[in-house]
Amino acid sequence: MPHARPTHARTAPAPLPAGALPLDRRIESLRETAEADPRVEGVLLYGSWTLGEADAHSDLDACLYVREEDVDAFDGREFVERLAPLKLAYTNMYGILAVVFDDLMRGEFHVEPTGSGIAEIATWRGQVHFPRPEAAVLLDRTGRLTAAARELTAFNPPEPVATAQQLTDELANWTLMLAHVQARGERARAHNLLHAVIAPLQLKLCRLLRGSTAHWLTPSRALEADLSGADVERHATTTGPLTPEAVRTAAANSWEWSRELAAEAADRWGTRLPSGLHEEIAGALSPTE
């Protein structure tokens, strides 16, 4: 049975201005393609475009909500290829359809059944928010998707006390692992721990203390604009090339900054500070010759 257009459906969009971003034009193509496919009941954008931060380097990130009876047979690649030719399309490590369009724009598309997929949006609270839900929702044949997106209009920053305690403990645990790995002589693994594991936790604690949590999921995003020059410089001292001396120096600088941030959180929110353990970790990072 064909879907009649409900009263809340969008009217025809105004033509895009001549200076519109390539992403704007591809999003408009996504809207038109989804509206023409009755299997697709809703489309929700996420990422920089919904926050008003998109630029010429931004990705196209979208959730496609497909009718329950059609979702198993729905070919996401075939659908996305209607927007533009693809140079790459595959299911990435998170189970998401990842694509590269012919103009090198990246895209990520979640294909979800309408019922459970829209219900899951409620669990995103505190992680994702839509300051303009009507802009994020490209298509909504039932009204449920818009209602779910409106529940995430307000940004809810992380609860500071429990979050600071979690980050303080995570930093101690992972930095101790770093000390063991470094002592074993695995410089590449130590280097990776510093950059891929410890740095994001550290930046989250810094953002929490500075009241700058808008980019919580990707704490390095817009770092230079969101944090002070002093914080950016401290972060820079925790990075370095893959040489023995550089890794040792970065690890020591990283732990010194982690301890300062943890102590600041303890002073402000009364979080537990295992000072003895922290001293032992410092010693493990700089063993006596």
BELMOMO-V152937 format. One record per residue. N is the residue number from 1. RES is the residue in one small letter. SS is DSSP state (h for helix, s for strand, l for the rest). OMEGA is omega in radians with two decimals (999 if undefined). Layout:
n->N res->RES ss->SS omega->OMEGA
n->N res->RES ss->SS omega->OMEGA
This chain:
n->1 res->m ss->l omega->-3.09
n->2 res->p ss->l omega->3.12
n->3 res->h ss->l omega->3.01
n->4 res->a ss->l omega->3.13
n->5 res->r ss->l omega->-3.13
n->6 res->p ss->l omega->-3.04
n->7 res->t ss->l omega->-3.12
n->8 res->h ss->l omega->-3.11
n->9 res->a ss->l omega->-3.06
n->10 res->r ss->l omega->2.95
n->11 res->t ss->l omega->-3.13
n->12 res->a ss->l omega->-3.10
n->13 res->p ss->l omega->3.07
n->14 res->a ss->l omega->3.11
n->15 res->p ss->l omega->3.13
n->16 res->l ss->l omega->3.11
n->17 res->p ss->l omega->-3.09
n->18 res->a ss->l omega->-3.10
n->19 res->g ss->l omega->-3.09
n->20 res->a ss->l omega->3.10
n->21 res->l ss->l omega->3.01
n->22 res->p ss->h omega->3.11
n->23 res->l ss->h omega->3.11
n->24 res->d ss->h omega->-3.10
n->25 res->r ss->h omega->3.12
n->26 res->r ss->h omega->3.08
n->27 res->i ss->h omega->3.09
n->28 res->e ss->h omega->3.07
n->29 res->s ss->h omega->3.07
n->30 res->l ss->h omega->3.13
n->31 res->r ss->h omega->-3.10
n->32 res->e ss->h omega->-3.12
n->33 res->t ss->h omega->3.14
n->34 res->a ss->h omega->-3.14
n->35 res->e ss->h omega->-3.11
n->36 res->a ss->l omega->-3.11
n->37 res->d ss->l omega->-3.06
n->38 res->p ss->l omega->3.11
n->39 res->r ss->l omega->-3.09
n->40 res->v ss->s omega->-3.09
n->41 res->e ss->s omega->3.14
n->42 res->g ss->s omega->3.06
n->43 res->v ss->s omega->-3.13
n->44 res->l ss->s omega->3.05
n->45 res->l ss->s omega->2.98
n->46 res->y ss->s omega->3.14
n->47 res->g ss->l omega->-2.96
n->48 res->s ss->h omega->-3.09
n->49 res->w ss->h omega->-3.12
n->50 res->t ss->h omega->3.12
n->51 res->l ss->h omega->-3.10
n->52 res->g ss->l omega->-3.08
n->53 res->e ss->l omega->-3.06
n->54 res->a ss->l omega->3.04
n->55 res->d ss->l omega->-3.06
n->56 res->a ss->l omega->-3.10
n->57 res->h ss->l omega->-3.03
n->58 res->s ss->l omega->3.11
n->59 res->d ss->l omega->2.98
n->60 res->l ss->s omega->-3.09
n->61 res->d ss->s omega->-3.05
n->62 res->a ss->s omega->2.96
n->63 res->c ss->s omega->3.09
n->64 res->l ss->s omega->-3.13
n->65 res->y ss->s omega->-2.99
n->66 res->v ss->s omega->3.12
n->67 res->r ss->l omega->-3.08
n->68 res->e ss->l omega->-3.07
n->69 res->e ss->l omega->-3.09
n->70 res->d ss->l omega->-2.94
n->71 res->v ss->h omega->-3.09
n->72 res->d ss->h omega->-3.11
n->73 res->a ss->h omega->-3.06
n->74 res->f ss->l omega->3.14
n->75 res->d ss->l omega->-3.08
n->76 res->g ss->h omega->-3.14
n->77 res->r ss->h omega->-3.13
n->78 res->e ss->h omega->3.13
n->79 res->f ss->h omega->-3.08
n->80 res->v ss->h omega->-3.12
n->81 res->e ss->l omega->3.04
n->82 res->r ss->l omega->-3.13
n->83 res->l ss->l omega->-3.13
n->84 res->a ss->l omega->3.09
n->85 res->p ss->l omega->-3.10
n->86 res->l ss->s omega->3.00
n->87 res->k ss->s omega->-3.12
n->88 res->l ss->s omega->3.03
n->89 res->a ss->s omega->3.14
n->90 res->y ss->s omega->3.05
n->91 res->t ss->s omega->-3.03
n->92 res->n ss->l omega->-3.04
n->93 res->m ss->l omega->3.13
n->94 res->y ss->l omega->3.13
n->95 res->g ss->l omega->-3.09
n->96 res->i ss->l omega->3.06
n->97 res->l ss->s omega->3.13
n->98 res->a ss->s omega->-3.09
n->99 res->v ss->s omega->2.94
n->100 res->v ss->s omega->3.14
n->101 res->f ss->s omega->-3.07
n->102 res->d ss->l omega->3.09
n->103 res->d ss->l omega->3.13
n->104 res->l ss->l omega->2.95
n->105 res->m ss->l omega->3.08
n->106 res->r ss->s omega->3.06
n->107 res->g ss->s omega->3.02
n->108 res->e ss->s omega->-3.06
n->109 res->f ss->s omega->3.01
n->110 res->h ss->s omega->3.06
n->111 res->v ss->s omega->-3.02
n->112 res->e ss->s omega->2.97
n->113 res->p ss->s omega->-3.00
n->114 res->t ss->h omega->-3.02
n->115 res->g ss->h omega->-3.09
n->116 res->s ss->h omega->-3.14
n->117 res->g ss->h omega->3.13
n->118 res->i ss->h omega->3.11
n->119 res->a ss->h omega->-3.10
n->120 res->e ss->h omega->-3.10
n->121 res->i ss->h omega->-3.14
n->122 res->a ss->h omega->-3.12
n->123 res->t ss->h omega->-3.13
n->124 res->w ss->h omega->-3.08
n->125 res->r ss->l omega->-3.11
n->126 res->g ss->l omega->3.12
n->127 res->q ss->l omega->-3.08
n->128 res->v ss->l omega->2.98
n->129 res->h ss->l omega->-3.11
n->130 res->f ss->l omega->-3.13
n->131 res->p ss->l omega->3.08
n->132 res->r ss->l omega->-3.04
n->133 res->p ss->h omega->-3.13
n->134 res->e ss->h omega->3.08
n->135 res->a ss->h omega->-3.13
n->136 res->a ss->h omega->-3.11
n->137 res->v ss->s omega->3.13
n->138 res->l ss->s omega->-3.11
n->139 res->l ss->s omega->3.10
n->140 res->d ss->s omega->-3.08
n->141 res->r ss->l omega->-3.06
n->142 res->t ss->l omega->-3.06
n->143 res->g ss->l omega->-3.10
n->144 res->r ss->h omega->-3.10
n->145 res->l ss->h omega->3.11
n->146 res->t ss->h omega->3.13
n->147 res->a ss->h omega->3.14
n->148 res->a ss->h omega->3.14
n->149 res->a ss->h omega->3.14
n->150 res->r ss->h omega->3.10
n->151 res->e ss->l omega->-3.14
n->152 res->l ss->l omega->-3.14
n->153 res->t ss->l omega->-3.11
n->154 res->a ss->l omega->3.07
n->155 res->f ss->l omega->3.12
n->156 res->n ss->l omega->-3.13
n->157 res->p ss->l omega->3.14
n->158 res->p ss->l omega->3.06
n->159 res->e ss->l omega->-2.91
n->160 res->p ss->h omega->-2.98
n->161 res->v ss->h omega->-3.12
n->162 res->a ss->h omega->-3.13
n->163 res->t ss->h omega->3.12
n->164 res->a ss->h omega->3.12
n->165 res->q ss->h omega->3.12
n->166 res->q ss->h omega->-3.10
n->167 res->l ss->h omega->3.09
n->168 res->t ss->h omega->-3.13
n->169 res->d ss->h omega->3.11
n->170 res->e ss->h omega->-3.11
n->171 res->l ss->h omega->3.10
n->172 res->a ss->h omega->-3.10
n->173 res->n ss->h omega->-3.06
n->174 res->w ss->h omega->3.11
n->175 res->t ss->h omega->3.04
n->176 res->l ss->h omega->3.07
n->177 res->m ss->h omega->3.09
n->178 res->l ss->h omega->-3.14
n->179 res->a ss->h omega->3.13
n->180 res->h ss->h omega->-3.13
n->181 res->v ss->h omega->3.13
n->182 res->q ss->h omega->3.13
n->183 res->a ss->h omega->3.13
n->184 res->r ss->h omega->-3.13
n->185 res->g ss->l omega->3.13
n->186 res->e ss->l omega->-3.05
n->187 res->r ss->h omega->-3.12
n->188 res->a ss->h omega->3.13
n->189 res->r ss->h omega->3.09
n->190 res->a ss->h omega->3.11
n->191 res->h ss->h omega->3.13
n->192 res->n ss->h omega->3.10
n->193 res->l ss->h omega->3.14
n->194 res->l ss->h omega->-2.98
n->195 res->h ss->h omega->-3.01
n->196 res->a ss->h omega->-3.05
n->197 res->v ss->h omega->-3.01
n->198 res->i ss->h omega->-3.09
n->199 res->a ss->h omega->3.12
n->200 res->p ss->h omega->3.10
n->201 res->l ss->h omega->-3.13
n->202 res->q ss->h omega->-3.14
n->203 res->l ss->h omega->3.07
n->204 res->k ss->h omega->3.12
n->205 res->l ss->h omega->3.09
n->206 res->c ss->h omega->3.13
n->207 res->r ss->h omega->3.13
n->208 res->l ss->h omega->-3.13
n->209 res->l ss->h omega->-3.11
n->210 res->r ss->h omega->-3.11
n->211 res->g ss->l omega->-3.10
n->212 res->s ss->l omega->-3.00
n->213 res->t ss->l omega->-3.09
n->214 res->a ss->l omega->3.13
n->215 res->h ss->l omega->-3.02
n->216 res->w ss->l omega->-3.07
n->217 res->l ss->l omega->3.11
n->218 res->t ss->l omega->-2.93
n->219 res->p ss->l omega->3.08
n->220 res->s ss->l omega->-3.12
n->221 res->r ss->l omega->3.11
n->222 res->a ss->l omega->-3.08
n->223 res->l ss->h omega->-3.08
n->224 res->e ss->h omega->3.13
n->225 res->a ss->h omega->-3.01
n->226 res->d ss->h omega->-3.05
n->227 res->l ss->l omega->-3.12
n->228 res->s ss->l omega->3.08
n->229 res->g ss->h omega->3.14
n->230 res->a ss->h omega->3.12
n->231 res->d ss->h omega->3.12
n->232 res->v ss->h omega->3.13
n->233 res->e ss->h omega->3.09
n->234 res->r ss->h omega->3.09
n->235 res->h ss->h omega->-3.11
n->236 res->a ss->h omega->-3.13
n->237 res->t ss->h omega->3.14
n->238 res->t ss->l omega->-3.12
n->239 res->t ss->l omega->3.12
n->240 res->g ss->l omega->-3.13
n->241 res->p ss->l omega->-3.08
n->242 res->l ss->l omega->3.02
n->243 res->t ss->l omega->-3.07
n->244 res->p ss->h omega->-3.09
n->245 res->e ss->h omega->-3.13
n->246 res->a ss->h omega->3.13
n->247 res->v ss->h omega->3.12
n->248 res->r ss->h omega->-3.13
n->249 res->t ss->h omega->3.13
n->250 res->a ss->h omega->3.13
n->251 res->a ss->h omega->3.12
n->252 res->a ss->h omega->3.12
n->253 res->n ss->h omega->3.14
n->254 res->s ss->h omega->-3.11
n->255 res->w ss->h omega->3.09
n->256 res->e ss->h omega->3.13
n->257 res->w ss->h omega->3.10
n->258 res->s ss->h omega->-3.14
n->259 res->r ss->h omega->3.12
n->260 res->e ss->h omega->3.11
n->261 res->l ss->h omega->3.13
n->262 res->a ss->h omega->3.11
n->263 res->a ss->h omega->3.10
n->264 res->e ss->h omega->3.10
n->265 res->a ss->h omega->3.13
n->266 res->a ss->h omega->3.11
n->267 res->d ss->h omega->-3.05
n->268 res->r ss->h omega->-2.98
n->269 res->w ss->h omega->3.12
n->270 res->g ss->l omega->3.11
n->271 res->t ss->l omega->-3.13
n->272 res->r ss->l omega->-3.13
n->273 res->l ss->l omega->-3.13
n->274 res->p ss->l omega->-3.00
n->275 res->s ss->h omega->3.14
n->276 res->g ss->h omega->3.12
n->277 res->l ss->h omega->-3.13
n->278 res->h ss->h omega->3.10
n->279 res->e ss->h omega->-3.14
n->280 res->e ss->h omega->3.10
n->281 res->i ss->h omega->3.09
n->282 res->a ss->h omega->3.11
n->283 res->g ss->h omega->3.14
n->284 res->a ss->h omega->3.11
n->285 res->l ss->h omega->-3.12
n->286 res->s ss->l omega->-3.08
n->287 res->p ss->l omega->3.10
n->288 res->t ss->l omega->-3.14
n->289 res->e ss->l omega->999
